[in-house]
Amino acid sequence: MKILVTGGAGFIGSHLTEKLSKKHDVIVFDNFSGGKKEFLEGIKCEIVKGDILDLEKLKEVTKDVEIIYHLAADPDVRKSYYEPIQNFEIDARGTLNVLEAARINNVKKFIFSSSSVVYGNAEMPTSENAPIRPISNYGAAKASSENYMMSYSNLYGIKCLALRYANIIGPKLTHGIIFDFYNKLKNNKNELEILGDGTQKKSYLHVKDCVSATIFAAEKINKKFDVFNVGSEEQISVKEIADLIVKEMGLQDINYKFTGGNTGWPGDIPKMLLSIEKLKSIGWKPTYNIRESIIDTLNYLRGVQ
Ligand SMILES: NC(=O)c1ccc[n+]([C@@H]2O[C@H](COP(=O)([O-])OP(=O)(O)OC[C@H]3O[C@@H](n4cnc5c(N)ncnc54)[C@H](O)[C@@H]3O)[C@@H](O)[C@H]2O)c1
């Protein structure tokens, strides 16, 4: 089977490509704005450098493709506050372009990496039936993408699956809290700046579990349009993450400098825990706990693995 992975050179995309390439012909489509060539080293796949805003190129690359995993995006929620239009272009319009290429070339399935942020500040654990109330421009773009998937699946018969990921961590991580804390502590062994008051409490999932859930759900899809949360059943606070990283790095007497407030940045969702009952009911469950996932990420960043 021929599969296209947009954003396949990125953190999650390269792990997904590695797994898919063991059984299928995979084409990676990426503009390498955030992705890295070395993430694909040793992985059997065709690499096409291109931008999801280039519909002509997308039309060429989706010929004879049966499934698209669409991961290409600017995942920076903070940046989407300062650059809403640019974020819309990549994260919403870009998705529409990929869907349009899929329609033109009769691609059968479209699998999308959406996000827990589409729910905004929701009741927890948040199920797939919770209202969509994004509080960031990034979240609004993900929600718009899901809406286009709904209409494309209805109008043109492409099977569409939206996977709402929790925070994903693990080897090859290039952004997010673990990445930030590790790099800050590497440069300053006395003080750690923590965005917010440290009480933000969220759920994190190992990238290997994220990939296994993504492929599992994609294989099971039997509706025109469906949605699954992809996360773990545990939460950890920002302060607890800091404590764990400090301990694992063998540091002591670190002065935590909190920037204050219960959110880290405009559009930040301070508390997040997804219900994963729907995915569990069809046979998937995570294999790593949060602490193992954080330590694995840290070991990668420290060059241990
Ligand atoms: N990492 C998380 O915690 C998380 C959580 C929820 C959802 N997601 C979603 O999962 C997907 C992958 O995220 P990630 O963490 O691997 O991020 P990433 O930045 O590592 O990967 C995104 C990839 O998309 C590519 N890309 C960006 N703009 C592009 C464009 N215009 N054309 C072609 N390629 C482009 C980048 O080069 C990069 O390789 C994204 O859609 C993200 O929104 C991630």
The ligand as a Tripos MOL2 file, in Angstrom:
@<TRIPOS>MOLECULE
LIG
   44    48     1     0     0
SMALL
NO_CHARGES

@<TRIPOS>ATOM
      1 N1          3.7340   17.0840   19.8460 N.am      1 LIG1
      2 C1          2.5640   17.1970   20.4630 C.2       1 LIG1
      3 O1          2.4930   17.1830   21.7040 O.2       1 LIG1
      4 C2          1.2880   17.3140   19.6600 C.ar      1 LIG1
      5 C3          0.0750   17.3330   20.3550 C.ar      1 LIG1
      6 C4         -1.1110   17.4590   19.6260 C.ar      1 LIG1
      7 C5         -1.0760   17.5090   18.2450 C.ar      1 LIG1
      8 N2          0.1310   17.4900   17.6020 N.ar      1 LIG1
      9 C6          0.1320   17.5670   16.1370 C.3       1 LIG1
     10 O2          0.8920   16.4930   15.6300 O.3       1 LIG1
     11 C7          1.5320   16.9000   14.4130 C.3       1 LIG1
     12 C8          3.0300   16.6220   14.4900 C.3       1 LIG1
     13 O3          3.5560   17.3770   15.5700 O.3       1 LIG1
     14 P1          5.0640   17.2910   16.0190 P.3       1 LIG1
     15 O4          5.0930   17.4770   17.4760 O.co2     1 LIG1
     16 O5          5.7100   16.0850   15.4230 O.co2     1 LIG1
     17 O6          5.6480   18.6160   15.3700 O.3       1 LIG1
     18 P2          6.9110   18.8330   14.3940 P.3       1 LIG1
     19 O7          7.0800   20.3070   14.2640 O.co2     1 LIG1
     20 O8          8.0680   18.0330   14.8540 O.co2     1 LIG1
     21 O9          6.3760   18.2230   13.0300 O.3       1 LIG1
     22 C9          5.6560   18.9750   12.0760 C.3       1 LIG1
     23 C10         6.3000   18.7270   10.7290 C.3       1 LIG1
     24 O10         5.5650   19.4440    9.7410 O.3       1 LIG1
     25 C11         6.5060   20.0440    8.8610 C.3       1 LIG1
     26 N3          5.8520   21.2390    8.2970 N.ar      1 LIG1
     27 C12         5.5160   22.3820    8.9520 C.ar      1 LIG1
     28 N4          4.9330   23.2360    8.0980 N.ar      1 LIG1
     29 C13         4.9000   22.6250    6.8890 C.ar      1 LIG1
     30 C14         4.4320   23.0080    5.6100 C.ar      1 LIG1
     31 N5          3.8770   24.2080    5.4080 N.pl3     1 LIG1
     32 N6          4.5470   22.1280    4.5930 N.ar      1 LIG1
     33 C15         5.1250   20.9020    4.7750 C.ar      1 LIG1
     34 N7          5.6100   20.5060    5.9510 N.ar      1 LIG1
     35 C16         5.4980   21.3530    7.0070 C.ar      1 LIG1
     36 C17         7.7020   20.3950    9.7290 C.3       1 LIG1
     37 O11         8.8950   20.5340    8.9710 O.3       1 LIG1
     38 C18         7.7510   19.1900   10.6560 C.3       1 LIG1
     39 O12         8.5550   18.1670   10.1130 O.3       1 LIG1
     40 C19         1.1820   18.3720   14.2170 C.3       1 LIG1
     41 O13         0.0740   18.4580   13.3640 O.3       1 LIG1
     42 C20         0.8020   18.8150   15.6050 C.3       1 LIG1
     43 O14        -0.0800   19.9200   15.5700 O.3       1 LIG1
     44 C21         1.3050   17.3910   18.2780 C.ar      1 LIG1
@<TRIPOS>BOND
     1     1     2 1
     2     2     3 2
     3     2     4 1
     4     4     5 ar
     5     4    44 ar
     6     5     6 ar
     7     6     7 ar
     8     7     8 ar
     9     8     9 1
    10     8    44 ar
    11     9    10 1
    12     9    42 1
    13    10    11 1
    14    11    12 1
    15    11    40 1
    16    12    13 1
    17    13    14 1
    18    14    15 2
    19    14    16 1
    20    14    17 1
    21    17    18 1
    22    18    19 2
    23    18    20 1
    24    18    21 1
    25    21    22 1
    26    22    23 1
    27    23    24 1
    28    23    38 1
    29    24    25 1
    30    25    26 1
    31    25    36 1
    32    26    27 ar
    33    26    35 ar
    34    27    28 ar
    35    28    29 ar
    36    29    30 ar
    37    29    35 ar
    38    30    31 1
    39    30    32 ar
    40    32    33 ar
    41    33    34 ar
    42    34    35 ar
    43    36    37 1
    44    36    38 1
    45    38    39 1
    46    40    41 1
    47    40    42 1
    48    42    43 1
@<TRIPOS>SUBSTRUCTURE
     1 LIG1         1 GROUP 0 **** ****
